[in-house]
Amino acid sequence: MLGASRAAILAQLDLPMSTTYLACQLELAAPTVRVHLKALHQAGIVSSRRDGRSVRYQRT
């Protein structure tokens, strides 16, 4: 089962996005988004790649 916050994050990840951008778009705290992205990444639902100083996440 997927919670509302994680579902909202997944809905935004058509294109690679940073944690900060997602937090701003969803009006959530960046640490909250980071926790959700970590769980989604560990589940294999999103992938990540470093882009300079930030990490961008995208649905797999």
C-alpha positions as CSV (number, residue, x, y, z in Angstrom):
1,M,0.0,0.0,0.0
2,L,1.2,3.5,-0.9
3,G,0.6,6.5,1.3
4,A,-0.7,9.8,-0.1
5,S,2.7,11.6,0.1
6,R,4.6,8.8,-1.7
7,A,1.9,8.7,-4.3
8,A,2.1,12.4,-4.8
9,I,5.9,12.2,-5.1
10,L,5.6,9.4,-7.7
11,A,3.1,11.4,-9.7
12,Q,5.6,14.3,-10.0
13,L,8.5,12.2,-11.2
14,D,7.9,12.1,-14.9
15,L,11.1,13.9,-15.3
16,P,14.2,13.9,-13.0
17,M,13.7,16.2,-10.0
18,S,15.7,17.2,-7.0
19,T,14.5,16.7,-3.4
20,T,14.3,20.5,-3.0
21,Y,12.2,21.0,-6.1
22,L,9.8,18.2,-5.1
23,A,9.5,19.6,-1.6
24,C,8.6,23.0,-3.0
25,Q,6.1,21.6,-5.5
26,L,4.4,19.4,-2.9
27,E,4.6,21.9,0.0
28,L,6.4,19.3,2.1
29,A,9.6,19.7,4.2
30,A,12.7,18.6,2.3
31,P,13.7,16.0,5.0
32,T,10.2,14.5,4.7
33,V,10.6,14.1,0.9
34,R,14.1,12.7,1.4
35,V,12.7,10.0,3.7
36,H,10.0,9.0,1.2
37,L,12.5,9.1,-1.7
38,K,14.9,6.8,0.2
39,A,12.1,4.3,0.8
40,L,10.9,4.4,-2.8
41,H,14.5,4.0,-4.0
42,Q,15.1,1.0,-1.8
43,A,11.9,-0.5,-3.2
44,G,13.2,0.0,-6.7
45,I,10.4,2.3,-7.7
46,V,12.6,5.3,-8.3
47,S,16.2,5.7,-9.5
48,S,18.6,8.4,-8.6
49,R,21.6,10.0,-10.3
50,R,24.0,12.7,-9.1
51,D,23.8,16.0,-11.1
52,G,26.5,18.3,-9.8
53,R,25.7,19.1,-6.2
54,S,22.2,17.6,-6.2
55,V,20.7,14.2,-6.7
56,R,17.8,13.9,-9.2
57,Y,15.2,11.2,-8.8
58,Q,13.0,9.7,-11.5
59,R,10.4,6.8,-11.7
60,T,12.0,3.6,-12.9
